[in-house]
Amino acid sequence: MDMILGGESVRRERMLDVHDPFDGSLVDRVPAANTDDVAAAVAAAVDGYRDNRDLPAHARVSAMLETARIVEREADDFAVTIAREGSKTIREARKEVSRAVHTLTLSAEEGRRILGETIPFDSYPGSENRWGYYFRFPIGVIAAITPFNDPLNLVAHKVGPALVAGNSVVVKPATVTPLSALKLGQALLQGGFPPRAVSVITGRGEEIGDALVGDPRVRMVSFTGGVEAGKRVAACAGIKKIAMELGSNSPVIVLDDADLEQAVELAVSDSVYLATEDGAIRLFQSGAAQLFPLAGIDRALVAPASLSPLPASGRLLVADRGNKRIVALSSEGVFLQQWVSPASFTDLRGIAVHEADELLYILAGGALYRTPLPPPPAAP
């Protein structure tokens, strides 16, 4: 699938594979953008900002509504893309598409209400019969950097308000889930937005991220992701607007009179739905943390020498393979994780075996790895 650079489909000799994180199958390939591509996308966005800014509000509203209709019309295709490239079931993916349609529609409606304000100055002596007023203007080029766990709707949350307000956007989706963002970019262009106002560049954040957020022509960065990456964005951005949504602890308060089984079930379900690499929940009752074992999925903790040292406390539970979810229980709380793999075994959290499949599961770097189960150690 081509990336979008100033409204144009662009392919590069160097490509990145997009795999289904459940079975490892190849879903598609996308270009690996370089810093020259970033510079070209931003240059196009500078012109695209003027193109979009100069449109009347009703034209931008109409383009956004048409984009929402396109996504709704192609909902099944969008849902399959989300489910295959990401960590959601098809049911969850369909729900995300529905939410994205709502997000785009709401953005269009708000595009009719970009208002200013008139302010009386007579609260200060000598300022009688004086008034102040202001208008709202688009910012300019906006860089939108999005995570893997909501590959369509979180992109819609950023580009919908930005474009309908008259800005241009350069979207950098997560490396592992770029396809939904590319499809949304195509829908925005089909919907009628100026071509130069829409770019979706694909590639690795460590290779092109600094160039994008640090470009002085980019007037705002909207970033959703991990805390460490957010610190890097803040360090590179310079003087410009920055909006960040970073990690979360997501505490859940469970009172004494609650149905604990139902509370655990709902907390687990709702938390893994949008689980991030460092996402977690902790269940509290009467002010004290408690652990709730989940029946049928406990597995023995093993410690091969190649992966030592292993944390002394804690168990890793492999849960619901069909939905690509895991649950890790430790003395610190109930940690939930979706099945997406980073590049290295950093931050080893735990390992577990799944006897039925003869697989070893490793929780490391905020992700789950799997490998054939090694032979048992020889008896002493």
GIWO-V441914 format. One record per backbone hydrogen bond with DSSP energy under -1.0 kcal/mol. NH is the residue of the N-H (numbers start at 1). CO is the residue of the C=O. E is the energy in kcal/mol with one decimal. If there is no record, write none. Layout:
nh->NH co->CO e->E
nh->NH co->CO e->E
//
This chain:
nh->3 co->10 e->-2.1
nh->4 co->200 e->-2.2
nh->5 co->8 e->-3.0
nh->7 co->198 e->-1.6
nh->8 co->5 e->-1.3
nh->10 co->3 e->-2.8
nh->16 co->30 e->-3.5
nh->18 co->28 e->-2.9
nh->20 co->25 e->-2.8
nh->24 co->20 e->-2.5
nh->27 co->18 e->-3.3
nh->28 co->18 e->-1.3
nh->30 co->16 e->-2.5
nh->32 co->14 e->-2.4
nh->33 co->202 e->-3.0
nh->38 co->34 e->-1.8
nh->39 co->35 e->-2.3
nh->40 co->36 e->-2.3
nh->41 co->37 e->-2.6
nh->42 co->38 e->-2.6
nh->43 co->39 e->-2.4
nh->44 co->40 e->-2.3
nh->45 co->41 e->-2.1
nh->46 co->42 e->-2.0
nh->47 co->43 e->-1.4
nh->48 co->44 e->-2.8
nh->49 co->45 e->-2.4
nh->50 co->46 e->-1.2
nh->51 co->47 e->-2.2
nh->52 co->48 e->-2.7
nh->53 co->49 e->-3.0
nh->54 co->50 e->-1.9
nh->55 co->52 e->-1.1
nh->60 co->56 e->-1.5
nh->61 co->57 e->-2.5
nh->62 co->58 e->-2.3
nh->63 co->59 e->-2.1
nh->64 co->60 e->-2.2
nh->65 co->61 e->-2.4
nh->66 co->62 e->-2.3
nh->67 co->63 e->-2.0
nh->68 co->64 e->-2.3
nh->69 co->65 e->-2.1
nh->70 co->66 e->-2.2
nh->71 co->67 e->-2.4
nh->72 co->68 e->-2.3
nh->73 co->69 e->-2.6
nh->74 co->70 e->-2.1
nh->75 co->72 e->-1.3
nh->78 co->74 e->-2.4
nh->79 co->75 e->-2.7
nh->80 co->76 e->-2.3
nh->81 co->77 e->-2.0
nh->82 co->78 e->-2.5
nh->83 co->79 e->-2.5
nh->84 co->80 e->-2.2
nh->85 co->81 e->-2.5
nh->86 co->82 e->-1.8
nh->93 co->89 e->-2.5
nh->94 co->90 e->-2.3
nh->95 co->91 e->-1.6
nh->96 co->92 e->-2.0
nh->97 co->93 e->-2.2
nh->98 co->94 e->-2.2
nh->99 co->95 e->-2.2
nh->100 co->96 e->-2.4
nh->101 co->97 e->-2.3
nh->102 co->98 e->-1.9
nh->103 co->99 e->-2.7
nh->104 co->100 e->-2.6
nh->105 co->101 e->-2.3
nh->106 co->102 e->-2.9
nh->107 co->103 e->-2.2
nh->108 co->104 e->-2.1
nh->109 co->105 e->-2.3
nh->110 co->106 e->-2.4
nh->111 co->107 e->-1.4
nh->112 co->109 e->-1.4
nh->113 co->110 e->-1.8
nh->115 co->113 e->-1.3
nh->117 co->134 e->-1.5
nh->119 co->132 e->-3.8
nh->121 co->130 e->-2.5
nh->124 co->121 e->-1.4
nh->127 co->124 e->-2.0
nh->130 co->127 e->-1.2
nh->132 co->119 e->-3.3
nh->134 co->117 e->-1.8
nh->142 co->168 e->-2.2
nh->143 co->220 e->-2.7
nh->144 co->170 e->-2.4
nh->145 co->222 e->-2.9
nh->146 co->172 e->-1.7
nh->154 co->150 e->-1.5
nh->156 co->152 e->-2.3
nh->157 co->153 e->-2.3
nh->159 co->155 e->-2.9
nh->160 co->156 e->-2.2
nh->162 co->158 e->-1.3
nh->163 co->159 e->-2.6
nh->164 co->160 e->-2.1
nh->165 co->161 e->-1.2
nh->166 co->163 e->-1.5
nh->167 co->162 e->-2.3
nh->168 co->140 e->-1.8
nh->169 co->197 e->-2.7
nh->170 co->142 e->-2.4
nh->171 co->199 e->-3.1
nh->172 co->144 e->-3.1
nh->182 co->178 e->-1.9
nh->183 co->179 e->-2.4
nh->184 co->180 e->-2.1
nh->185 co->181 e->-2.4
nh->186 co->182 e->-2.2
nh->187 co->183 e->-1.9
nh->188 co->184 e->-2.4
nh->189 co->185 e->-1.8
nh->190 co->186 e->-2.5
nh->191 co->187 e->-2.3
nh->193 co->188 e->-1.9
nh->197 co->194 e->-1.8
nh->198 co->195 e->-1.6
nh->199 co->169 e->-1.5
nh->200 co->4 e->-2.4
nh->201 co->171 e->-2.3
nh->207 co->204 e->-1.4
nh->208 co->204 e->-1.8
nh->209 co->205 e->-2.5
nh->212 co->208 e->-1.7
nh->213 co->209 e->-2.5
nh->214 co->210 e->-2.1
nh->218 co->215 e->-1.7
nh->219 co->141 e->-2.1
nh->220 co->141 e->-1.1
nh->221 co->241 e->-2.3
nh->222 co->143 e->-3.1
nh->223 co->243 e->-3.0
nh->224 co->145 e->-1.9
nh->225 co->245 e->-1.9
nh->230 co->226 e->-2.0
nh->231 co->227 e->-2.3
nh->232 co->228 e->-1.8
nh->233 co->229 e->-2.4
nh->234 co->230 e->-2.4
nh->235 co->231 e->-2.0
nh->236 co->232 e->-1.8
nh->237 co->233 e->-2.0
nh->240 co->238 e->-1.1
nh->241 co->219 e->-1.8
nh->243 co->221 e->-2.8
nh->245 co->223 e->-2.1
nh->252 co->282 e->-2.0
nh->254 co->284 e->-2.6
nh->258 co->255 e->-1.8
nh->263 co->259 e->-2.5
nh->264 co->260 e->-2.7
nh->265 co->261 e->-2.3
nh->266 co->262 e->-2.6
nh->267 co->263 e->-2.5
nh->268 co->264 e->-2.7
nh->269 co->265 e->-2.3
nh->270 co->266 e->-2.8
nh->271 co->267 e->-1.9
nh->272 co->268 e->-2.2
nh->273 co->269 e->-1.0
nh->275 co->272 e->-1.2
nh->279 co->276 e->-1.5
nh->281 co->334 e->-1.3
nh->284 co->252 e->-1.7
nh->285 co->288 e->-1.9
nh->288 co->285 e->-2.0
nh->290 co->283 e->-1.4
nh->297 co->294 e->-1.2
nh->307 co->304 e->-1.9
nh->308 co->305 e->-1.1
nh->315 co->329 e->-3.5
nh->317 co->327 e->-1.6
nh->323 co->320 e->-1.0
nh->324 co->321 e->-1.6
nh->325 co->320 e->-1.3
nh->326 co->337 e->-2.1
nh->327 co->317 e->-1.9
nh->328 co->335 e->-3.4
nh->329 co->315 e->-1.5
nh->330 co->333 e->-2.1
nh->333 co->330 e->-1.1
nh->335 co->328 e->-3.2
nh->337 co->326 e->-1.8
nh->339 co->324 e->-1.4
nh->340 co->338 e->-1.5
nh->346 co->344 e->-1.3
nh->349 co->363 e->-3.1
nh->350 co->363 e->-1.5
nh->352 co->361 e->-2.5
nh->353 co->300 e->-1.0
nh->354 co->359 e->-2.3
nh->358 co->354 e->-1.1
nh->359 co->354 e->-1.5
nh->360 co->371 e->-3.7
nh->361 co->352 e->-3.1
nh->362 co->369 e->-2.6
nh->363 co->350 e->-3.1
nh->364 co->367 e->-2.5
nh->365 co->346 e->-2.0
nh->367 co->364 e->-1.8
nh->369 co->362 e->-2.8
nh->371 co->360 e->-1.9
nh->373 co->358 e->-2.4
//
